[in-house]
Amino acid sequence: MALTAKQRAFIEYYTGNAAEAAIKAGYSKDSAYTLGQRLMNNAEVIAEIKAREAKRLEPDIATREERFKFWTRAMRDEDTPMKERLKASELLGKAEGDFLERVEMEHTGSLDIRGEVRLRLLELMKEKRDSERKQADND
């Protein structure tokens, strides 16, 4: 379903306050709160607001490549204090997963935890039964 002119205006004016955006979009002040809430439950309106915000913020958010280039420039810049260069180097390494500990394991046989789960379930059932018996004895 296509959005109405008022709905489009609401999307344009919405900055976090639905009632205020509804009034600016031309809805009645008396019903602005209710209509604002109703519009914020409209999937199309929500999608348009999210798309608008994503487009607005897009230039402000650094991409992965931009971060890597920034960190690399900072790391290589000899005029940058060593502490900051080391931090840039560390961030580059973390982003690339250089500091992850990789462990190789060999396993023969099967790995089946169902038996352990069953055992724990039986223990819990027994505890519950014992608790119910104690409760019945106390009553």
C-alpha positions in Angstrom: 0.0 0.0 0.0 1.4 3.4 -0.9 2.1 6.0 1.8 -0.2 9.0 2.0 1.2 12.6 1.8 0.7 13.0 5.5 2.5 9.7 6.2 5.4 10.9 4.1 5.5 14.2 5.9 5.4 12.3 9.2 8.4 10.3 8.1 10.2 13.5 7.1 9.5 15.3 10.4 10.1 12.3 12.7 13.2 12.8 14.9 12.2 10.7 17.9 8.9 12.3 19.0 6.0 10.7 17.1 3.3 13.2 18.4 5.4 16.2 17.4 6.1 14.7 14.0 2.3 14.0 13.6 1.5 17.7 14.4 4.1 19.0 11.9 2.8 16.6 9.3 -0.7 18.2 9.6 -2.5 15.8 11.9 -4.8 17.2 14.6 -3.1 18.2 17.9 -5.9 16.4 19.7 -5.1 13.1 18.0 -1.4 13.6 17.4 -0.3 11.2 20.2 -2.6 8.4 19.2 -1.9 8.8 15.5 1.8 9.1 16.1 1.8 5.8 18.0 -0.3 4.2 15.2 2.1 5.4 12.6 5.1 4.1 14.5 3.4 0.6 14.4 3.0 0.8 10.6 5.6 -1.4 9.0 5.9 0.8 5.9 6.4 3.9 7.9 9.0 2.2 10.1 10.9 0.9 7.1 11.0 4.4 5.5 12.2 5.9 8.7 15.0 3.3 9.0 15.9 3.8 5.3 16.1 7.5 5.8 18.2 7.2 8.9 20.6 4.7 7.2 21.0 7.0 4.3 21.6 10.0 6.6 24.2 8.2 8.7 25.9 6.4 5.8 28.6 9.1 5.3 29.3 9.3 9.0 30.1 5.6 9.6 33.5 4.4 8.6 33.7 1.3 6.6 36.0 -1.6 7.5 38.4 -0.6 4.8 38.5 3.0 6.0 39.3 1.9 9.6 42.1 -0.3 8.4 43.6 2.5 6.3 43.3 4.9 9.2 44.9 2.5 11.7 47.7 1.8 9.1 48.4 5.5 8.6 48.5 6.1 12.3 50.8 3.1 12.9 53.2 4.2 10.2 53.2 7.9 11.0 56.5 8.6 12.8 55.2 11.9 14.1 52.5 10.1 16.0 53.4 9.2 19.6 54.6 5.6 20.0 51.8 4.8 22.4 49.2 5.7 19.7 51.1 3.8 17.0 51.2 0.7 19.1 47.5 1.0 19.8 46.8 1.3 16.1 48.9 -1.7 15.5 47.0 -3.6 18.2 43.7 -2.7 16.7 44.8 -3.8 13.3 46.0 -7.1 14.7 42.7 -7.7 16.7 40.6 -6.9 13.7 42.5 -9.4 11.6 42.4 -12.0 14.4 46.1 -12.1 14.8 45.9 -12.7 18.6 43.4 -15.6 18.6 44.8 -18.7 20.2 44.2 -21.6 17.8 44.2 -25.0 19.4 44.2 -28.3 17.4 42.6 -31.3 19.1 42.3 -34.8 18.1 39.5 -36.9 19.3 38.8 -40.5 18.8 35.5 -42.1 19.6 32.2 -40.5 19.9 31.1 -37.4 21.7 27.6 -37.9 23.1 26.3 -35.7 25.9 22.9 -37.1 25.8 23.8 -39.6 28.5 25.0 -36.7 30.8 21.8 -34.7 30.1 19.6 -37.7 30.9 21.5 -38.3 34.1 21.1 -34.7 35.2 17.4 -34.8 34.2 16.9 -37.9 36.4 18.7 -36.2 39.3 16.5 -33.1 39.0 13.4 -35.3 38.8 14.5 -37.2 42.0 15.2 -33.9 43.8 11.7 -32.6 42.9 10.1 -35.9 44.0 12.0 -35.8 47.3 11.0 -32.2 47.8 7.3 -32.9 47.1 7.4 -35.8 49.5 8.9 -33.6 52.3 6.3 -31.0 51.6 3.5 -33.6 51.8 5.0 -35.0 55.1 5.1 -31.5 56.6 1.4 -30.8 55.6 
